[in-house]
């Protein structure tokens, strides 16, 4: 299973050196990944198969911007 980040970051593409972190609701970092350059229209996919069902906070940081988003893994 993968979580694909599409909408919000698509406006900031192309991006270089993006870092994506998933936090559980206790603030514990459960996934941390870095990626090379993305091209417009290419979603950033992060494997989530090892995550338990529940709510997580996703933080995406690039060289030019950052944002956070709540997600639910079902």
Order of alpha helices (4+ residues) and beta strands (2+ residues): beta-alpha-beta-beta-beta-beta-beta
